[in-house]
Every structure is written in C-alpha cells, then in structure tokens.
Amino acid sequence: MKKFGAFVCLALLLLLHNGDLVEARDEDICRLFSNNTVIRDPDSCSQSITCIDHVSHYSTCSGSTPFFDKDTGKCVKSLSSSTSSCSISCQGVATHFLADPKSCYGYYYCADQETPLYGSCPQDTHFNATTQTCTRLYESDCTTSSFEYCSIVKNSVNFDNLAGCNQYHLCEKGVLKDKTCSSTMYYQASTGTCVAKALVDCDAHPLPTNVCGKASKPTENKFVSDGATCRGYFFCAKQKDGTPDANPAWNQCPQDRFFDQSNQKCNYPNLVKCTADRCDGRSPTFVLSSTSGCRNYLVCSGGVTLQEKSCGNYFFDEDLGGCVPNVKTYTAC
C-alpha cells in the first residue's frame, strides 16, 4: 500500500508541475494546419495543440476541467455524448487511476466521484490500468482506437490532404469532406487557402488524364510534362504487364530551366512553350509571356506572376529585360 500511495503522490506532482510539457511522439500533425489553428490532441482527451509554423505546441487541461472541447477551444468538466470516445467516469472508482481512451501513455486520477485529473507517463512507457502504474513498452499490450479528424478539428477549418497538391479537407457537421482547389491553384497548408501553384512546395501533383498513355498505346520509359508547372515532369516507366505506368515518378528542372517534352530534357525557358506560370523558378524580374506575338512580358516576384504587361508595337527582349523595336521570335510565344 505504501508503494501505491507513493505512486499517487508522484503522479499528482507530475500533473501539477509538468502538465504543460508534453513531447510529440509521432510525425507532427501540424504539418496539415495553418498558423494558430487549435485542435484536440489525437492522442489525448485532455490536451490541445496550437499549430505555429507547422510545429505542435501542447497545453493540458487539469483540475476540475480536465477535458479539451475542440468546438469551444476551452477546457471543460465533461464532453458531450458526441465525443463518446473521450468519455471518462469516476463513479465508483474514486482514488483510482483510469486509462486515457485516446492514448497509451495518458491516464486520469479520480480525486473523487466526479473529478478526473489528467496525467501522463514518461517517454517510452505506457499506462497499465491493471497494475495502476506506468510500465515499459515491451510490457504493454495497449492499443488505442484510431482517430477521425472531425473528432479533433472543429467544423469549417481547412486542413491539408496529402493525397494531392490541389486537395484539402474540411469538416461539415462533423463529417469529413474532400475539397479541391481550382485548376490554376494548389492548397497551401500554412495559410489554409488555395494559392498560385508556384507558391506551394508540393510533390503530389495530380496526374493528368492518361499521363502515361492508354492501355492500347502506353508511354514507356519517357518523360512527360506534369501539366501543372513549366519545370515539372513525370517519368513513365515501362511496365512488365504492358500497361501504362500508374504511379510515375515526379521531378522538376533546376532554376531557370523548363521541361522540354519534345526534346526530353530541361531547356532554356524561351525555347519551351508552356502556358503555366512562367515566373516559377525564374531569376529575372521580367520574363517572356506565352502570349502569341512575343510582345508581352510578366512581372515576377518570389517565383509568381504579379501581372502581365504589353510592349505595344514593340517586342520583348528577355536578355535585355525590356521592349525593343526589332522583331523578336521565340518558341515560347
């Protein structure tokens, strides 16, 4: 009994002194969310996460309000029945420890019949409800239920869908919905909005229709444009069964080079016809537009087109960065 009593005191001390210091144990979930988004920790019913620059910052509810309500963003005494996976009852188990239903390392100490106090075991240990102690991982048979995003995120909050650069998620009335940006935009997790493709660092480009050919005529061991950027391309590998490559590898040309599909190489931008954002990956402030006639140019900033301007009756010379009277012709325009 003395040993158990000592454990209770130690647990309460950890709860009081270390409640706000919790290590992230898996890949950071905040890579999906915009700055200052607050969600419930998927590993705990009592912890919240504030996302800042894709890094999780943890806070823990304690005392008489041990649960975090993701809808109100506050610590509460109990959660609604809709959050049944976080249901904890101290009825009949006062002065005992209960396992956190969403975490292998979390627990609640029932101070009385109505007050569960949250605590967590040290790193590399799990809570064992049978022995009422924290045990080593190899001694644990804990398995927690997998979480649903809409159980930790409130409605109407956009967050990234890693399946595609142009996709994101949204919870509507507690149901997860898949959303897609317009054809000219990609989803930016840091802002929670759809923005120009060049502003998003993403490799999961949506595959163009029949990107590697059709079953009757597959494209084999060739590079093809990604259909989204001027620099990006897929490699369609030859398949043993003769079908088109369903998962071609994506890559992109270096700075100031565009992918030239006809020549199967990275080439000078003015030698490549491409209608995607031609400021992407470019060093100059003014670059040639794809508009027919070679009289227009783009004003670039940070790899994105700010505006398109015309030289009027003159032609744009990218080498000079200005409009000239002599005729200029490029493959690009």
Order of alpha helices (4+ residues) and beta strands (2+ residues): alpha-beta-beta-beta-beta-beta-beta-beta-beta-beta-beta-beta-beta-beta-beta-beta-beta-beta-beta-beta-beta-beta-beta-beta-beta-beta-beta-beta
